Amino acid sequence: MKSLLLFSVFLMTQGRLLFGSGNKNLSAPEPLSPIRLSIEGFIVGAALDSSPEELMSCAINYENAFYSLESFAKDMKNFKAKTIKKALKGLSETLQEIPRTLTECSYKGQRDYLRMHHAVKALEFPTTAEVFDKETFALNGIDITFELKTIIDSFTKGKMFDLGFSIGSLLAKISGSGIIITA
């Protein structure tokens, strides 16, 4: 399953490089906007049925989302359960629009809506939130440390596809539809 997901990311990246500019010039595709890259990453990371074209047409306030991600990154620097819960609650408030957007803008949005709505609510109102060994964070019994650190790293480095992918994979993992890797 993990290899299939990685292979699909590879194919999507290669397709974007080869065909990103349509029929105009295959050797020099037009660069994609940071918002488009983050949406594509999110769709792949969350394993959604919706397409980037469907979601790009919707009015999501991306500026608020990036401001909230800055706040999230600041809260995450102090890796304690209380600040992580605060950061996740802020992230859930930012992501509240996603489930609604999926149903309004996507033909395949109902199934995506149910999964993303469940995940956003789990971020906002977790049953349990614990830090183990000062390095590992579990939300509702699921280790999400890797996803949290990857979100922060991608955001600080400006890697928009990776940022969207990390947020999508975090929500997929929390909703129970993602790949859960255990040591």
VOPAGU-2260 file (C-alpha; in pm, 1 decimal, decimal comma):
REM VOPAGU-2260
SITE   aa  ch    i         X         Y         Z
SITE  MET   A    0       0,0       0,0       0,0
SITE  LYS   A    1     281,1     239,9      91,0
SITE  SER   A    2     468,6     158,4    -228,5
SITE  LEU   A    3     150,8     215,5    -430,7
SITE  LEU   A    4     107,6     558,5    -271,1
SITE  LEU   A    5     471,2     650,4    -335,9
SITE  PHE   A    6     442,7     525,7    -694,3
SITE  SER   A    7     130,0     738,4    -749,7
SITE  VAL   A    8     314,2    1043,8    -613,3
SITE  PHE   A    9     600,1     969,6    -853,7
SITE  LEU   A   10     361,1     936,4   -1149,3
SITE  MET   A   11     178,6    1254,7   -1056,4
SITE  THR   A   12     506,0    1445,1   -1032,8
SITE  GLN   A   13     629,2    1309,7   -1364,9
SITE  GLY   A   14     296,8    1382,9   -1534,0
SITE  ARG   A   15     303,6    1737,0   -1402,6
SITE  LEU   A   16     655,4    1787,2   -1538,3
SITE  LEU   A   17     573,5    1642,5   -1879,8
SITE  PHE   A   18     221,3    1768,9   -1937,6
SITE  GLY   A   19     187,4    2067,2   -1703,8
SITE  SER   A   20     174,1    2315,1   -1991,3
SITE  GLY   A   21     -76,8    2130,9   -2211,8
SITE  ASN   A   22      20,6    2114,2   -2578,8
SITE  LYS   A   23     215,4    2440,1   -2591,7
SITE  ASN   A   24     565,4    2326,2   -2504,6
SITE  LEU   A   25     637,5    1988,9   -2349,2
SITE  SER   A   26     998,5    2069,2   -2267,7
SITE  ALA   A   27     928,0    2382,2   -2060,4
SITE  PRO   A   28     607,7    2350,1   -1857,9
SITE  GLU   A   29     462,0    2653,1   -1686,7
SITE  PRO   A   30     530,1    2651,6   -1313,2
SITE  LEU   A   31     236,4    2565,5   -1091,5
SITE  SER   A   32     123,1    2811,3    -827,5
SITE  PRO   A   33     207,4    2733,8    -463,2
SITE  ILE   A   34    -163,1    2697,0    -390,0
SITE  ARG   A   35    -207,8    2446,1    -673,8
SITE  LEU   A   36      95,4    2250,6    -553,3
SITE  SER   A   37     -37,2    2235,7    -197,5
SITE  ILE   A   38    -382,3    2122,6    -317,1
SITE  GLU   A   39    -228,7    1850,3    -534,9
SITE  GLY   A   40     -16,2    1737,2    -242,5
SITE  PHE   A   41    -318,0    1737,1     -12,3
SITE  ILE   A   42    -525,9    1526,4    -251,9
SITE  VAL   A   43    -246,8    1270,5    -290,6
SITE  GLY   A   44    -164,1    1266,7      82,1
SITE  ALA   A   45    -525,7    1223,3     188,7
SITE  ALA   A   46    -591,9     973,7     -93,7
SITE  LEU   A   47    -899,9    1170,3    -201,4
SITE  ASP   A   48   -1117,4    1091,0    -500,2
SITE  SER   A   49   -1158,3    1461,9    -582,8
SITE  SER   A   50    -934,5    1630,6    -840,1
SITE  PRO   A   51    -722,6    1947,9    -809,4
SITE  GLU   A   52    -928,3    2111,9   -1084,6
SITE  GLU   A   53   -1248,5    2065,7    -884,6
SITE  LEU   A   54   -1101,6    2210,1    -565,3
SITE  MET   A   55    -909,4    2498,5    -726,1
SITE  SER   A   56   -1236,7    2652,3    -843,1
SITE  CYS   A   57   -1364,7    2690,7    -485,9
SITE  ALA   A   58   -1319,1    2995,4    -270,1
SITE  ILE   A   59   -1099,7    2884,5      17,4
SITE  ASN   A   60    -922,4    3162,6     203,7
SITE  TYR   A   61    -564,6    3046,4     145,1
SITE  GLU   A   62    -411,6    3352,4     313,3
SITE  ASN   A   63    -583,3    3262,0     640,9
SITE  ALA   A   64    -462,4    2905,4     601,0
SITE  PHE   A   65     -98,8    3012,0     566,0
SITE  TYR   A   66    -126,0    3251,8     861,1
SITE  SER   A   67    -269,7    2968,4    1068,6
SITE  LEU   A   68      15,1    2739,3     960,2
SITE  GLU   A   69     264,2    2998,3    1086,6
SITE  SER   A   70      89,1    2992,1    1423,2
SITE  PHE   A   71      85,3    2610,1    1411,4
SITE  ALA   A   72     461,7    2598,6    1350,0
SITE  LYS   A   73     527,4    2836,2    1642,6
SITE  ASP   A   74     308,4    2632,2    1878,6
SITE  MET   A   75     477,5    2308,8    1770,2
SITE  LYS   A   76     828,8    2428,0    1860,8
SITE  ASN   A   77     755,1    2357,9    2228,0
SITE  PHE   A   78     686,2    1984,1    2195,5
SITE  LYS   A   79     452,6    1941,1    2493,7
SITE  ALA   A   80     105,3    1786,6    2493,9
SITE  LYS   A   81     -68,4    2112,9    2588,5
SITE  THR   A   82      92,2    2321,7    2311,9
SITE  ILE   A   83      50,2    2043,7    2055,6
SITE  LYS   A   84    -321,7    2019,7    2140,0
SITE  LYS   A   85    -346,9    2398,7    2099,2
SITE  ALA   A   86    -166,3    2377,7    1764,3
SITE  LEU   A   87    -390,3    2094,0    1643,0
SITE  LYS   A   88    -705,1    2280,7    1748,1
SITE  GLY   A   89    -584,1    2582,0    1547,5
SITE  LEU   A   90    -508,0    2355,4    1251,2
SITE  SER   A   91    -855,4    2201,0    1274,0
SITE  GLU   A   92   -1012,5    2548,1    1266,0
SITE  THR   A   93    -813,8    2623,9     951,1
SITE  LEU   A   94    -919,7    2296,8     790,9
SITE  GLN   A   95   -1292,0    2335,3     876,5
SITE  GLU   A   96   -1362,0    2455,9     521,9
SITE  ILE   A   97   -1219,3    2145,8     356,8
SITE  PRO   A   98   -1509,6    1903,3     418,5
SITE  ARG   A   99   -1765,9    2162,0     302,9
SITE  THR   A  100   -1555,2    2248,3      -0,8
SITE  LEU   A  101   -1535,8    1881,4     -97,8
SITE  THR   A  102   -1914,4    1847,4    -112,2
SITE  GLU   A  103   -1972,0    2179,6    -289,6
SITE  CYS   A  104   -1699,4    2150,4    -550,6
SITE  SER   A  105   -1638,9    1784,0    -618,7
SITE  TYR   A  106   -1856,9    1524,1    -784,7
SITE  LYS   A  107   -1687,7    1259,6    -571,1
SITE  GLY   A  108   -1691,5    1469,8    -256,6
SITE  GLN   A  109   -1936,3    1277,3     -37,1
SITE  ARG   A  110   -1696,0     995,6      49,5
SITE  ASP   A  111   -1410,0    1243,2      85,9
SITE  TYR   A  112   -1631,5    1463,3     305,1
SITE  LEU   A  113   -1704,7    1188,2     555,6
SITE  ARG   A  114   -1337,6    1099,8     598,6
SITE  MET   A  115   -1212,2    1458,3     623,5
SITE  HIS   A  116   -1496,0    1571,4     852,9
SITE  HIS   A  117   -1415,1    1287,0    1093,2
SITE  ALA   A  118   -1042,8    1372,3    1087,3
SITE  VAL   A  119   -1093,4    1747,0    1143,2
SITE  LYS   A  120   -1323,4    1675,1    1439,7
SITE  ALA   A  121   -1064,1    1434,6    1583,1
SITE  LEU   A  122    -805,6    1715,0    1566,5
SITE  GLU   A  123   -1040,5    1959,8    1733,2
SITE  PHE   A  124   -1173,5    1729,4    2006,8
SITE  PRO   A  125    -925,6    1444,9    2063,6
SITE  THR   A  126   -1012,6    1166,5    2305,4
SITE  THR   A  127    -648,3    1137,8    2409,3
SITE  ALA   A  128    -336,9    1341,2    2333,7
SITE  GLU   A  129      -6,7    1226,7    2481,7
SITE  VAL   A  130     366,7    1290,9    2448,7
SITE  PHE   A  131     590,3     986,7    2503,8
SITE  ASP   A  132     964,8    1004,9    2563,0
SITE  LYS   A  133     957,1    1380,9    2486,2
SITE  GLU   A  134     974,0    1288,9    2116,2
SITE  THR   A  135     657,6    1101,1    2021,7
SITE  PHE   A  136     306,9    1244,4    2006,9
SITE  ALA   A  137      -3,0    1026,1    1989,1
SITE  LEU   A  138    -351,5    1154,2    1915,5
SITE  ASN   A  139    -633,9     913,0    1998,0
SITE  GLY   A  140    -373,0     637,7    2024,0
SITE  ILE   A  141    -220,6     705,2    1679,8
SITE  ASP   A  142     141,6     819,4    1652,7
SITE  ILE   A  143     137,5    1132,6    1435,3
SITE  THR   A  144     485,2    1263,9    1522,9
SITE  PHE   A  145     627,0    1216,0    1173,0
SITE  GLU   A  146     336,9    1397,7    1006,1
SITE  LEU   A  147     356,3    1691,1    1249,0
SITE  LYS   A  148     730,2    1735,6    1202,0
SITE  THR   A  149     698,1    1702,7     824,7
SITE  ILE   A  150     427,0    1971,6     814,3
SITE  ILE   A  151     651,2    2212,6    1002,6
SITE  ASP   A  152     957,3    2127,6     793,2
SITE  SER   A  153     769,1    2163,9     463,4
SITE  PHE   A  154     614,8    2493,1     572,6
SITE  THR   A  155     942,9    2647,2     687,5
SITE  LYS   A  156    1121,6    2537,3     367,4
SITE  GLY   A  157     835,5    2651,3     141,0
SITE  LYS   A  158     781,5    2305,8     -11,2
SITE  MET   A  159     414,7    2346,4     -96,5
SITE  PHE   A  160     344,1    2004,2    -249,0
SITE  ASP   A  161     506,5    1837,8      52,9
SITE  LEU   A  162     309,8    2064,1     287,7
SITE  GLY   A  163     -21,3    1968,2     129,2
SITE  PHE   A  164      81,6    1602,6     119,6
SITE  SER   A  165     176,3    1605,4     489,1
SITE  ILE   A  166    -149,3    1769,2     596,8
SITE  GLY   A  167    -346,7    1527,6     380,1
SITE  SER   A  168    -163,4    1223,9     514,1
SITE  LEU   A  169    -213,5    1347,3     871,6
SITE  LEU   A  170    -589,1    1371,1     815,5
SITE  ALA   A  171    -598,8    1035,1     637,3
SITE  LYS   A  172    -411,6     869,4     921,5
SITE  ILE   A  173    -641,2    1020,1    1184,4
SITE  SER   A  174    -954,2     926,7     988,8
SITE  GLY   A  175    -839,3     566,4     972,8
SITE  SER   A  176    -802,1     560,2     595,7
SITE  GLY   A  177    -430,2     637,1     583,2
SITE  ILE   A  178    -123,8     420,2     600,8
SITE  ILE   A  179     -26,6     358,0     960,5
SITE  ILE   A  180     341,3     273,8     998,4
SITE  THR   A  181     446,3     120,5    1327,3
SITE  ALA   A  182     795,5      41,5    1447,4
